[in-house]
Amino acid sequence: MANKQRQTAQKLTDDKVDRQALGEMLIQIGTYLETGAPPTGLLPLSDILKDLGETEQD
């Protein structure tokens, strides 16, 4: 599941924004904010944001 999330983040970085993928990511972030814990099998939000930041620097 973590790989899928990284792939989605990479796709959003490289390609034109896919509304469905963006929607899924926003739902996951919303779930994290409501519960205080990442959905089962997903990386913590801090790791996701760190990965996105590293991708932008490349």
PQR file of N, CA, C, O and H, with PARSE charges and radii, in Angstrom:
ATOM      1  N   MET A   1       0.825  -1.189   0.000 -0.4000 1.5000
ATOM      2  CA  MET A   1       0.000   0.000   0.000 -0.0000 2.0000
ATOM      3  C   MET A   1       0.874   1.259   0.000  0.5500 1.7000
ATOM      4  O   MET A   1       0.541   2.242  -0.663 -0.5500 1.4000
ATOM      5  N   ALA A   2       1.979   1.236   0.732 -0.4000 1.5000
ATOM      6  CA  ALA A   2       2.862   2.400   0.776 -0.0000 2.0000
ATOM      7  C   ALA A   2       3.439   2.690  -0.607  0.5500 1.7000
ATOM      8  O   ALA A   2       3.568   3.850  -0.997 -0.5500 1.4000
ATOM      9  H   ALA A   2       2.249   0.438   1.271  0.4000 1.0000
ATOM     10  N   ASN A   3       3.785   1.640  -1.346 -0.4000 1.5000
ATOM     11  CA  ASN A   3       4.302   1.845  -2.700 -0.0000 2.0000
ATOM     12  C   ASN A   3       3.257   2.487  -3.596  0.5500 1.7000
ATOM     13  O   ASN A   3       3.574   3.352  -4.412 -0.5500 1.4000
ATOM     14  H   ASN A   3       3.681   0.697  -1.029  0.4000 1.0000
ATOM     15  N   LYS A   4       2.007   2.060  -3.439 -0.4000 1.5000
ATOM     16  CA  LYS A   4       0.940   2.652  -4.241 -0.0000 2.0000
ATOM     17  C   LYS A   4       0.811   4.137  -3.940  0.5500 1.7000
ATOM     18  O   LYS A   4       0.607   4.948  -4.843 -0.5500 1.4000
ATOM     19  H   LYS A   4       1.749   1.358  -2.776  0.4000 1.0000
ATOM     20  N   GLN A   5       0.930   4.485  -2.671 -0.4000 1.5000
ATOM     21  CA  GLN A   5       0.824   5.891  -2.289 -0.0000 2.0000
ATOM     22  C   GLN A   5       1.991   6.693  -2.867  0.5500 1.7000
ATOM     23  O   GLN A   5       1.799   7.812  -3.343 -0.5500 1.4000
ATOM     24  H   GLN A   5       1.096   3.827  -1.937  0.4000 1.0000
ATOM     25  N   ARG A   6       3.180   6.135  -2.830 -0.4000 1.5000
ATOM     26  CA  ARG A   6       4.337   6.825  -3.425 -0.0000 2.0000
ATOM     27  C   ARG A   6       4.146   6.996  -4.927  0.5500 1.7000
ATOM     28  O   ARG A   6       4.450   8.051  -5.484 -0.5500 1.4000
ATOM     29  H   ARG A   6       3.336   5.226  -2.444  0.4000 1.0000
ATOM     30  N   GLN A   7       3.637   5.944  -5.579 -0.4000 1.5000
ATOM     31  CA  GLN A   7       3.393   6.020  -7.016 -0.0000 2.0000
ATOM     32  C   GLN A   7       2.367   7.100  -7.335  0.5500 1.7000
ATOM     33  O   GLN A   7       2.519   7.846  -8.302 -0.5500 1.4000
ATOM     34  H   GLN A   7       3.390   5.088  -5.125  0.4000 1.0000
ATOM     35  N   THR A   8       1.324   7.178  -6.519 -0.4000 1.5000
ATOM     36  CA  THR A   8       0.307   8.209  -6.720 -0.0000 2.0000
ATOM     37  C   THR A   8       0.914   9.594  -6.553  0.5500 1.7000
ATOM     38  O   THR A   8       0.649  10.490  -7.354 -0.5500 1.4000
ATOM     39  H   THR A   8       1.201   6.572  -5.733  0.4000 1.0000
ATOM     40  N   ALA A   9       1.720   9.774  -5.523 -0.4000 1.5000
ATOM     41  CA  ALA A   9       2.369  11.066  -5.297 -0.0000 2.0000
ATOM     42  C   ALA A   9       3.294  11.409  -6.460  0.5500 1.7000
ATOM     43  O   ALA A   9       3.330  12.556  -6.906 -0.5500 1.4000
ATOM     44  H   ALA A   9       1.935   9.046  -4.872  0.4000 1.0000
ATOM     45  N   GLN A  10       4.040  10.423  -6.951 -0.4000 1.5000
ATOM     46  CA  GLN A  10       4.948  10.654  -8.075 -0.0000 2.0000
ATOM     47  C   GLN A  10       4.165  11.008  -9.330  0.5500 1.7000
ATOM     48  O   GLN A  10       4.550  11.903 -10.083 -0.5500 1.4000
ATOM     49  H   GLN A  10       4.010   9.492  -6.588  0.4000 1.0000
ATOM     50  N   LYS A  11       3.066  10.302  -9.547 -0.4000 1.5000
ATOM     51  CA  LYS A  11       2.243  10.586 -10.721 -0.0000 2.0000
ATOM     52  C   LYS A  11       1.695  12.004 -10.664  0.5500 1.7000
ATOM     53  O   LYS A  11       1.666  12.701 -11.678 -0.5500 1.4000
ATOM     54  H   LYS A  11       2.753   9.575  -8.935  0.4000 1.0000
ATOM     55  N   LEU A  12       1.262  12.432  -9.488 -0.4000 1.5000
ATOM     56  CA  LEU A  12       0.746  13.790  -9.344 -0.0000 2.0000
ATOM     57  C   LEU A  12       1.840  14.824  -9.578  0.5500 1.7000
ATOM     58  O   LEU A  12       1.559  15.934 -10.032 -0.5500 1.4000
ATOM     59  H   LEU A  12       1.285  11.866  -8.664  0.4000 1.0000
ATOM     60  N   THR A  13       3.070  14.473  -9.273 -0.4000 1.5000
ATOM     61  CA  THR A  13       4.190  15.381  -9.485 -0.0000 2.0000
ATOM     62  C   THR A  13       4.563  15.456 -10.959  0.5500 1.7000
ATOM     63  O   THR A  13       4.821  16.539 -11.486 -0.5500 1.4000
ATOM     64  H   THR A  13       3.298  13.572  -8.904  0.4000 1.0000
ATOM     65  N   ASP A  14       4.592  14.297 -11.627 -0.4000 1.5000
ATOM     66  CA  ASP A  14       5.084  14.224 -12.997 -0.0000 2.0000
ATOM     67  C   ASP A  14       4.040  14.528 -14.064  0.5500 1.7000
ATOM     68  O   ASP A  14       4.354  15.146 -15.081 -0.5500 1.4000
ATOM     69  H   ASP A  14       4.383  13.417 -11.199  0.4000 1.0000
ATOM     70  N   ASP A  15       2.830  14.108 -13.845 -0.4000 1.5000
ATOM     71  CA  ASP A  15       1.788  14.197 -14.858 -0.0000 2.0000
ATOM     72  C   ASP A  15       0.805  15.310 -14.546  0.5500 1.7000
ATOM     73  O   ASP A  15       0.812  15.909 -13.471 -0.5500 1.4000
ATOM     74  H   ASP A  15       2.575  13.606 -13.019  0.4000 1.0000
ATOM     75  N   LYS A  16      -0.033  15.557 -15.528 -0.4000 1.5000
ATOM     76  CA  LYS A  16      -1.158  16.457 -15.300 -0.0000 2.0000
ATOM     77  C   LYS A  16      -1.978  15.870 -14.159  0.5500 1.7000
ATOM     78  O   LYS A  16      -2.133  14.652 -14.069 -0.5500 1.4000
ATOM     79  H   LYS A  16      -0.038  15.070 -16.401  0.4000 1.0000
ATOM     80  N   VAL A  17      -2.492  16.704 -13.309 -0.4000 1.5000
ATOM     81  CA  VAL A  17      -3.202  16.234 -12.122 -0.0000 2.0000
ATOM     82  C   VAL A  17      -4.390  15.368 -12.531  0.5500 1.7000
ATOM     83  O   VAL A  17      -5.261  15.793 -13.290 -0.5500 1.4000
ATOM     84  H   VAL A  17      -2.367  17.694 -13.382  0.4000 1.0000
ATOM     85  N   ASP A  18      -4.404  14.149 -12.011 -0.4000 1.5000
ATOM     86  CA  ASP A  18      -5.514  13.220 -12.198 -0.0000 2.0000
ATOM     87  C   ASP A  18      -6.492  13.465 -11.056  0.5500 1.7000
ATOM     88  O   ASP A  18      -6.158  13.235  -9.894 -0.5500 1.4000
ATOM     89  H   ASP A  18      -3.697  13.803 -11.395  0.4000 1.0000
ATOM     90  N   ARG A  19      -7.681  13.922 -11.372 -0.4000 1.5000
ATOM     91  CA  ARG A  19      -8.631  14.319 -10.332 -0.0000 2.0000
ATOM     92  C   ARG A  19      -8.981  13.170  -9.399  0.5500 1.7000
ATOM     93  O   ARG A  19      -9.137  13.378  -8.195 -0.5500 1.4000
ATOM     94  H   ARG A  19      -7.953  14.108 -12.316  0.4000 1.0000
ATOM     95  N   GLN A  20      -9.106  11.972  -9.930 -0.4000 1.5000
ATOM     96  CA  GLN A  20      -9.445  10.836  -9.073 -0.0000 2.0000
ATOM     97  C   GLN A  20      -8.304  10.536  -8.102  0.5500 1.7000
ATOM     98  O   GLN A  20      -8.548  10.312  -6.917 -0.5500 1.4000
ATOM     99  H   GLN A  20      -8.980  11.803 -10.908  0.4000 1.0000
ATOM    100  N   ALA A  21      -7.067  10.529  -8.586 -0.4000 1.5000
ATOM    101  CA  ALA A  21      -5.920  10.264  -7.714 -0.0000 2.0000
ATOM    102  C   ALA A  21      -5.783  11.365  -6.668  0.5500 1.7000
ATOM    103  O   ALA A  21      -5.498  11.089  -5.503 -0.5500 1.4000
ATOM    104  H   ALA A  21      -6.868  10.712  -9.549  0.4000 1.0000
ATOM    105  N   LEU A  22      -5.983  12.598  -7.085 -0.4000 1.5000
ATOM    106  CA  LEU A  22      -5.904  13.713  -6.146 -0.0000 2.0000
ATOM    107  C   LEU A  22      -6.997  13.593  -5.088  0.5500 1.7000
ATOM    108  O   LEU A  22      -6.752  13.835  -3.906 -0.5500 1.4000
ATOM    109  H   LEU A  22      -6.214  12.822  -8.032  0.4000 1.0000
ATOM    110  N   GLY A  23      -8.190  13.223  -5.512 -0.4000 1.5000
ATOM    111  CA  GLY A  23      -9.293  13.034  -4.575 -0.0000 2.0000
ATOM    112  C   GLY A  23      -8.995  11.952  -3.554  0.5500 1.7000
ATOM    113  O   GLY A  23      -9.268  12.121  -2.365 -0.5500 1.4000
ATOM    114  H   GLY A  23      -8.388  13.027  -6.472  0.4000 1.0000
ATOM    115  N   GLU A  24      -8.430  10.827  -4.021 -0.4000 1.5000
ATOM    116  CA  GLU A  24      -8.072   9.741  -3.105 -0.0000 2.0000
ATOM    117  C   GLU A  24      -7.042  10.202  -2.084  0.5500 1.7000
ATOM    118  O   GLU A  24      -7.140   9.875  -0.902 -0.5500 1.4000
ATOM    119  H   GLU A  24      -8.209  10.690  -4.987  0.4000 1.0000
ATOM    120  N   MET A  25      -6.053  10.965  -2.547 -0.4000 1.5000
ATOM    121  CA  MET A  25      -5.018  11.440  -1.641 -0.0000 2.0000
ATOM    122  C   MET A  25      -5.606  12.404  -0.610  0.5500 1.7000
ATOM    123  O   MET A  25      -5.249  12.344   0.566 -0.5500 1.4000
ATOM    124  H   MET A  25      -5.974  11.231  -3.508  0.4000 1.0000
ATOM    125  N   LEU A  26      -6.498  13.286  -1.040 -0.4000 1.5000
ATOM    126  CA  LEU A  26      -7.115  14.230  -0.109 -0.0000 2.0000
ATOM    127  C   LEU A  26      -7.983  13.512   0.919  0.5500 1.7000
ATOM    128  O   LEU A  26      -8.027  13.911   2.083 -0.5500 1.4000
ATOM    129  H   LEU A  26      -6.788  13.335  -1.996  0.4000 1.0000
ATOM    130  N   ILE A  27      -8.670  12.459   0.497 -0.4000 1.5000
ATOM    131  CA  ILE A  27      -9.463  11.669   1.443 -0.0000 2.0000
ATOM    132  C   ILE A  27      -8.551  11.023   2.477  0.5500 1.7000
ATOM    133  O   ILE A  27      -8.865  11.019   3.667 -0.5500 1.4000
ATOM    134  H   ILE A  27      -8.634  12.135  -0.448  0.4000 1.0000
ATOM    135  N   GLN A  28      -7.425  10.479   2.031 -0.4000 1.5000
ATOM    136  CA  GLN A  28      -6.472   9.863   2.961 -0.0000 2.0000
ATOM    137  C   GLN A  28      -5.932  10.893   3.945  0.5500 1.7000
ATOM    138  O   GLN A  28      -5.810  10.608   5.137 -0.5500 1.4000
ATOM    139  H   GLN A  28      -7.169  10.482   1.065  0.4000 1.0000
ATOM    140  N   ILE A  29      -5.613  12.075   3.463 -0.4000 1.5000
ATOM    141  CA  ILE A  29      -5.112  13.128   4.349 -0.0000 2.0000
ATOM    142  C   ILE A  29      -6.200  13.549   5.330  0.5500 1.7000
ATOM    143  O   ILE A  29      -5.922  13.757   6.511 -0.5500 1.4000
ATOM    144  H   ILE A  29      -5.712  12.307   2.495  0.4000 1.0000
ATOM    145  N   GLY A  30      -7.439  13.675   4.849 -0.4000 1.5000
ATOM    146  CA  GLY A  30      -8.554  14.019   5.727 -0.0000 2.0000
ATOM    147  C   GLY A  30      -8.770  12.979   6.810  0.5500 1.7000
ATOM    148  O   GLY A  30      -9.024  13.321   7.965 -0.5500 1.4000
ATOM    149  H   GLY A  30      -7.664  13.506   3.890  0.4000 1.0000
ATOM    150  N   THR A  31      -8.670  11.710   6.439 -0.4000 1.5000
ATOM    151  CA  THR A  31      -8.798  10.625   7.416 -0.0000 2.0000
ATOM    152  C   THR A  31      -7.712  10.731   8.470  0.5500 1.7000
ATOM    153  O   THR A  31      -7.968  10.551   9.660 -0.5500 1.4000
ATOM    154  H   THR A  31      -8.463  11.433   5.501  0.4000 1.0000
ATOM    155  N   TYR A  32      -6.501  11.023   8.026 -0.4000 1.5000
ATOM    156  CA  TYR A  32      -5.387  11.174   8.957 -0.0000 2.0000
ATOM    157  C   TYR A  32      -5.649  12.319   9.933  0.5500 1.7000
ATOM    158  O   TYR A  32      -5.421  12.184  11.135 -0.5500 1.4000
ATOM    159  H   TYR A  32      -6.293  11.169   7.058  0.4000 1.0000
ATOM    160  N   LEU A  33      -6.126  13.439   9.411 -0.4000 1.5000
ATOM    161  CA  LEU A  33      -6.369  14.600  10.267 -0.0000 2.0000
ATOM    162  C   LEU A  33      -7.493  14.345  11.264  0.5500 1.7000
ATOM    163  O   LEU A  33      -7.428  14.811  12.402 -0.5500 1.4000
ATOM    164  H   LEU A  33      -6.312  13.549   8.435  0.4000 1.0000
ATOM    165  N   GLU A  34      -8.526  13.607  10.849 -0.4000 1.5000
ATOM    166  CA  GLU A  34      -9.644  13.313  11.749 -0.0000 2.0000
ATOM    167  C   GLU A  34      -9.266  12.326  12.839  0.5500 1.7000
ATOM    168  O   GLU A  34      -9.654  12.496  13.995 -0.5500 1.4000
ATOM    169  H   GLU A  34      -8.579  13.228   9.925  0.4000 1.0000
ATOM    170  N   THR A  35      -8.511  11.297  12.481 -0.4000 1.5000
ATOM    171  CA  THR A  35      -8.225  10.218  13.430 -0.0000 2.0000
ATOM    172  C   THR A  35      -6.904  10.396  14.161  0.5500 1.7000
ATOM    173  O   THR A  35      -6.709   9.833  15.238 -0.5500 1.4000
ATOM    174  H   THR A  35      -8.196  11.159  11.542  0.4000 1.0000
ATOM    175  N   GLY A  36      -5.997  11.173  13.585 -0.4000 1.5000
ATOM    176  CA  GLY A  36      -4.681  11.337  14.190 -0.0000 2.0000
ATOM    177  C   GLY A  36      -3.736  10.193  13.889  0.5500 1.7000
ATOM    178  O   GLY A  36      -2.603  10.174  14.370 -0.5500 1.4000
ATOM    179  H   GLY A  36      -6.155  11.631  12.710  0.4000 1.0000
ATOM    180  N   ALA A  37      -4.192   9.243  13.099 -0.4000 1.5000
ATOM    181  CA  ALA A  37      -3.356   8.095  12.737 -0.0000 2.0000
ATOM    182  C   ALA A  37      -3.556   7.809  11.251  0.5500 1.7000
ATOM    183  O   ALA A  37      -4.660   7.965  10.729 -0.5500 1.4000
ATOM    184  H   ALA A  37      -5.112   9.259  12.708  0.4000 1.0000
ATOM    185  N   PRO A  38      -2.491   7.393  10.573 -0.5600 1.5000
ATOM    186  CA  PRO A  38      -2.643   7.095   9.151  0.2800 2.0000
ATOM    187  C   PRO A  38      -3.541   5.881   8.953  0.5500 1.7000
ATOM    188  O   PRO A  38      -3.565   4.988   9.800 -0.5500 1.4000
ATOM    189  N   PRO A  39      -4.281   5.836   7.843 -0.5600 1.5000
ATOM    190  CA  PRO A  39      -5.069   4.641   7.558  0.2800 2.0000
ATOM    191  C   PRO A  39      -4.170   3.408   7.535  0.5500 1.7000
ATOM    192  O   PRO A  39      -2.987   3.511   7.212 -0.5500 1.4000
ATOM    193  N   THR A  40      -4.711   2.270   7.866 -0.4000 1.5000
ATOM    194  CA  THR A  40      -3.944   1.027   7.954 -0.0000 2.0000
ATOM    195  C   THR A  40      -3.135   0.794   6.688  0.5500 1.7000
ATOM    196  O   THR A  40      -3.661   0.862   5.577 -0.5500 1.4000
ATOM    197  H   THR A  40      -5.672   2.186   8.128  0.4000 1.0000
ATOM    198  N   GLY A  41      -1.851   0.518   6.872 -0.4000 1.5000
ATOM    199  CA  GLY A  41      -0.982   0.182   5.751 -0.0000 2.0000
ATOM    200  C   GLY A  41      -0.378   1.371   5.037  0.5500 1.7000
ATOM    201  O   GLY A  41       0.371   1.188   4.077 -0.5500 1.4000
ATOM    202  H   GLY A  41      -1.424   0.463   7.775  0.4000 1.0000
ATOM    203  N   LEU A  42      -0.677   2.574   5.468 -0.4000 1.5000
ATOM    204  CA  LEU A  42      -0.135   3.755   4.804 -0.0000 2.0000
ATOM    205  C   LEU A  42       0.932   4.413   5.658  0.5500 1.7000
ATOM    206  O   LEU A  42       0.986   4.231   6.875 -0.5500 1.4000
ATOM    207  H   LEU A  42      -1.286   2.722   6.247  0.4000 1.0000
ATOM    208  N   LEU A  43       1.768   5.172   4.996 -0.4000 1.5000
ATOM    209  CA  LEU A  43       2.821   5.898   5.691 -0.0000 2.0000
ATOM    210  C   LEU A  43       2.235   7.052   6.492  0.5500 1.7000
ATOM    211  O   LEU A  43       1.181   7.578   6.136 -0.5500 1.4000
ATOM    212  H   LEU A  43       1.724   5.319   4.008  0.4000 1.0000
ATOM    213  N   PRO A  44       2.903   7.451   7.566 -0.5600 1.5000
ATOM    214  CA  PRO A  44       2.482   8.663   8.277  0.2800 2.0000
ATOM    215  C   PRO A  44       2.565   9.872   7.344  0.5500 1.7000
ATOM    216  O   PRO A  44       3.401   9.909   6.441 -0.5500 1.4000
ATOM    217  N   LEU A  45       1.708  10.843   7.564 -0.4000 1.5000
ATOM    218  CA  LEU A  45       1.656  12.028   6.712 -0.0000 2.0000
ATOM    219  C   LEU A  45       3.006  12.729   6.640  0.5500 1.7000
ATOM    220  O   LEU A  45       3.374  13.243   5.583 -0.5500 1.4000
ATOM    221  H   LEU A  45       1.029  10.813   8.298  0.4000 1.0000
ATOM    222  N   SER A  46       3.745  12.760   7.733 -0.4000 1.5000
ATOM    223  CA  SER A  46       5.055  13.420   7.725 -0.0000 2.0000
ATOM    224  C   SER A  46       5.994  12.754   6.724  0.5500 1.7000
ATOM    225  O   SER A  46       6.768  13.439   6.055 -0.5500 1.4000
ATOM    226  H   SER A  46       3.446  12.342   8.591  0.4000 1.0000
ATOM    227  N   ASP A  47       5.934  11.423   6.615 -0.4000 1.5000
ATOM    228  CA  ASP A  47       6.773  10.710   5.647 -0.0000 2.0000
ATOM    229  C   ASP A  47       6.348  11.016   4.216  0.5500 1.7000
ATOM    230  O   ASP A  47       7.190  11.169   3.332 -0.5500 1.4000
ATOM    231  H   ASP A  47       5.305  10.867   7.158  0.4000 1.0000
ATOM    232  N   ILE A  48       5.047  11.105   3.994 -0.4000 1.5000
ATOM    233  CA  ILE A  48       4.541  11.414   2.654 -0.0000 2.0000
ATOM    234  C   ILE A  48       5.013  12.797   2.229  0.5500 1.7000
ATOM    235  O   ILE A  48       5.500  12.977   1.113 -0.5500 1.4000
ATOM    236  H   ILE A  48       4.363  10.981   4.712  0.4000 1.0000
ATOM    237  N   LEU A  49       4.869  13.770   3.116 -0.4000 1.5000
ATOM    238  CA  LEU A  49       5.285  15.136   2.792 -0.0000 2.0000
ATOM    239  C   LEU A  49       6.789  15.212   2.583  0.5500 1.7000
ATOM    240  O   LEU A  49       7.259  15.943   1.711 -0.5500 1.4000
ATOM    241  H   LEU A  49       4.473  13.624   4.022  0.4000 1.0000
ATOM    242  N   LYS A  50       7.545  14.463   3.375 -0.4000 1.5000
ATOM    243  CA  LYS A  50       8.998  14.424   3.209 -0.0000 2.0000
ATOM    244  C   LYS A  50       9.350  13.861   1.837  0.5500 1.7000
ATOM    245  O   LYS A  50      10.204  14.407   1.139 -0.5500 1.4000
ATOM    246  H   LYS A  50       7.163  13.869   4.083  0.4000 1.0000
ATOM    247  N   ASP A  51       8.685  12.756   1.446 -0.4000 1.5000
ATOM    248  CA  ASP A  51       8.929  12.156   0.135 -0.0000 2.0000
ATOM    249  C   ASP A  51       8.595  13.128  -0.986  0.5500 1.7000
ATOM    250  O   ASP A  51       9.331  13.220  -1.969 -0.5500 1.4000
ATOM    251  H   ASP A  51       7.991  12.312   2.014  0.4000 1.0000
ATOM    252  N   LEU A  52       7.491  13.852  -0.843 -0.4000 1.5000
ATOM    253  CA  LEU A  52       7.118  14.824  -1.867 -0.0000 2.0000
ATOM    254  C   LEU A  52       8.151  15.941  -1.960  0.5500 1.7000
ATOM    255  O   LEU A  52       8.481  16.392  -3.057 -0.5500 1.4000
ATOM    256  H   LEU A  52       6.894  13.777  -0.045  0.4000 1.0000
ATOM    257  N   GLY A  53       8.660  16.387  -0.819 -0.4000 1.5000
ATOM    258  CA  GLY A  53       9.680  17.430  -0.812 -0.0000 2.0000
ATOM    259  C   GLY A  53      10.965  16.976  -1.467  0.5500 1.7000
ATOM    260  O   GLY A  53      11.603  17.741  -2.190 -0.5500 1.4000
ATOM    261  H   GLY A  53       8.392  16.021   0.072  0.4000 1.0000
ATOM    262  N   GLU A  54      11.351  15.727  -1.217 -0.4000 1.5000
ATOM    263  CA  GLU A  54      12.563  15.191  -1.829 -0.0000 2.0000
ATOM    264  C   GLU A  54      12.397  15.062  -3.334  0.5500 1.7000
ATOM    265  O   GLU A  54      13.348  15.291  -4.081 -0.5500 1.4000
ATOM    266  H   GLU A  54      10.833  15.105  -0.630  0.4000 1.0000
ATOM    267  N   THR A  55      11.208  14.698  -3.787 -0.4000 1.5000
ATOM    268  CA  THR A  55      10.940  14.564  -5.212 -0.0000 2.0000
ATOM    269  C   THR A  55      11.059  15.911  -5.905  0.5500 1.7000
ATOM    270  O   THR A  55      11.596  15.992  -7.010 -0.5500 1.4000
ATOM    271  H   THR A  55      10.436  14.512  -3.180  0.4000 1.0000
ATOM    272  N   GLU A  56      10.568  16.965  -5.274 -0.4000 1.5000
ATOM    273  CA  GLU A  56      10.638  18.299  -5.866 -0.0000 2.0000
ATOM    274  C   GLU A  56      12.076  18.774  -6.009  0.5500 1.7000
ATOM    275  O   GLU A  56      12.392  19.507  -6.946 -0.5500 1.4000
ATOM    276  H   GLU A  56      10.132  16.900  -4.377  0.4000 1.0000
ATOM    277  N   GLN A  57      12.950  18.369  -5.099 -0.4000 1.5000
ATOM    278  CA  GLN A  57      14.339  18.814  -5.131 -0.0000 2.0000
ATOM    279  C   GLN A  57      15.144  18.098  -6.202  0.5500 1.7000
ATOM    280  O   GLN A  57      16.184  18.599  -6.628 -0.5500 1.4000
ATOM    281  H   GLN A  57      12.693  17.774  -4.338  0.4000 1.0000
ATOM    282  N   ASP A  58      14.680  16.930  -6.646 -0.4000 1.5000
ATOM    283  CA  ASP A  58      15.414  16.146  -7.658 -0.0000 2.0000
ATOM    284  C   ASP A  58      15.358  16.757  -9.022  0.5500 1.7000
ATOM    285  O   ASP A  58      15.926  16.210  -9.967 -0.5500 1.4000
ATOM    286  H   ASP A  58      13.835  16.523  -6.300  0.4000 1.0000
TER
END
